[in-house]
Structures are given as structure tokens and as C-alpha cells.
Amino acid sequence: MNPPLSLEYSQARSDPRRVEVIVRAGDCPAQTLWFQSDSLPLRANGDALVCLGLSPAQEVAAPLRIGNPVSQELAAKAPAIRDMLSGWYPGLSRVPLEFRGEPAPREKTGPRGTGLFFSAGVDSAYSLHSAFGTVDLLITLVGADVPVQETARADRLRNSVRTIAAGHGLQSVIIETNLRQISDRMIGWVEYHGAALAAVAHMLDDRIDRVLVPSSADEASWLRPWGTHPGLDPLWGNDRLTIEHHAMIPRFSKIAAILQDPLLMAHLRVCDYADHNCGQCPDCAFMLDALSVLNGFDRAPTYNRQDHRRGRLVVDGYGTRSDMRDMQQAARADPRHAALAAEIDHATLRFERQRRLATVTGFDTLLRRFKRLKRRLRYRKAAMINLR
């Protein structure tokens, strides 16, 4: 077992919209993890620290120490969360957990509102479209998939979120963070992002008592270990905050629905590789094919019809396979899209062959273990630096 991973809030706080977390790996010099809101105050509470620390501690095999009081409910559920993650990822450690005592009771308040994590992508756009009328607050994280230092992309995201919120009569809060500069050395974002979102929701629990985490797949979500998951997300909540994995619907059907909302389509962002949608990556290729089948190019100003068929369809998981099958069903209804339907068959076969090969060779497991070993050695080296 490695030296402990410790998290506690900084005592110095001059701005209620900013929280700073002191992160220590053993006896190494502390790192400061920060979150900065553009509007709403952030509450420094120990439950957010549990969300931030648990899975990284398991990944690097370090006991977790939380230096601020944790709610009785989340403290009781934390071992179950730890064991669920260990069951998903063989070799993930069931590390000891050390929390301070239960926080002082807070006054019971009435309903505070419902938040929605919003990135302007298909999943969060659909959740806003389908849950409109129940959502009060759009929550956007800058420093997650869009780095703070990439100024143009970050500004575009901020402007899109504020425009969409204003157009739908909603409040928005944009939270900047340096989280990934610290967490990426300990754990992958795919495994970690749901816990990070839960932490942010806890910091906002003076404004919301319920938050929606948009699902990135349909019912296939139950079949795959992922950072957000219908069985995991609710466990991060407590008696003040309900966390809901929302809208397990295939992406093709989501796109068909949000085509009815011009404001969402005007700001739609699905590409991780370019400031504007690149038109060639797997996400853009799927979006372009969906727009073709749905005859939706005239309602999708962030996409160019000329980019259609420049990219290759890729099935890289069970969720993507469900998305493809949903689109294939619509494509088969129109002879003009027969080639697309056939291509989806080929992409699905490639995926199934790759899955069988990975199962036989154990390649995925070996790769994950290699990455975990590197992270643990890196953590141990950092944690022991003051002992040499």
C-alpha cells in the first residue's frame, strides 16, 4: 500500500465563489486544487472531497484521508462505491477510508432546484430538451474536456452556455478548475469524470437539491464500467442532494429530438479535436450521417454538408453499437441510405471481432494494469520525495 492520499479545504478563503483543496500524497509538498464559479457561491463540504478522492486513491493504492466532516449518508455508502469500482476494474485497491466526524446539522430547507450538467453536446442538449420545465440551472465545467488555457475554445463554450441558458429562461453557472492538471497523473478521465461532476454538485448544494448527469448511452450503460453509470451516480448523493443518471436514449434518437430546438442546434458541440466541429473524427462522422438520414443539415449550422462521408464510422463500445443500430433502423427505411446501413454492419462486425480478440488475449486488462502500475510508481515516487 502506498502512503495516504489526503484532501482538505484551505482555511484561507476570501471569495465565496472559489474553493481550494489541499491535496497531499504522503509527505510530499501539497498541491492546490481549485474551483472558481462565475456567479454562485461554492460550499466547501467534505462530501465533495470524498467524490474527488476515492477513485484516485484506489487507482494509486493509497489510503484515503478526508480532512473535513463528511455526511453520515455518504460515509456509509463510500465502502459500497469502493467495492463497486473494484469489481469493475480488477486490480483496483479496496483502500482504507478515513473520514472526520459527521458535519454539524444544517437547517432543513424547501426544494432548492434542479441542476443539469451541460456541455452543449448531444447528450446534455437532449437532457435539457427532454427535461425542460424541471431544470433550473445549467452547470458547465471548464477545465474538463475543454482546458482553461485553450482560451478560444473555453470562451466559445462559455458564450454558448450563457446564450442557451438565457434563451431558455434558465440560470447558468460556469465553473473553472485545474482538476485535470492534478487528477490525470493518478487516474484516467473516463473512469473519473462522474465522481468529479458529483463533487461539483455537492459544492452547489445551497442552490440545488437535485442534479441530472446526462447519460452517454442507452440501456447499454448498464453493461459497461464508466465514469458515469446508472448504478453508480446516485450513490454519490446524500440526504441534501440527489444525483440522477439521466436519459438513457440512443444518440441518433437524441439528435432527432434536438433538431426541433434551433437554439440548441446553433451551439451544438460534439468534437473533441477542434474549436469548431472537425467533420472527420468518429463523433463528427456519426453526427453527419445522422443529419443525412434525418434530412437535418439545414437545421444544423455548426455542421457543413460538404464534410459528409469524410470520416469513417467507428464502433468502439456497447453504447456506440446501440447508437449505430438505432441509426441503421432509420437508414434501412430509405433506399438512399442503403450504403450507410451496410457500413454500419461492417463497423459492428469489426467491433465484435476486436472484442473477441481482446477477450482472448486479455489485452485490455493488460493495458489497464500497465497504466495503473505507472500511476502507482509515479505516486509512490512523489509521496516519498521528502523521505529521501
Summary of the structure (lengths in Angstrom):
residues: 388
radius of gyration: 21.5
end to end distance: 18.3
largest distance: 70.4
contacts: 1284
relative contact order: 0.13
helix: 47%
strand: 15%
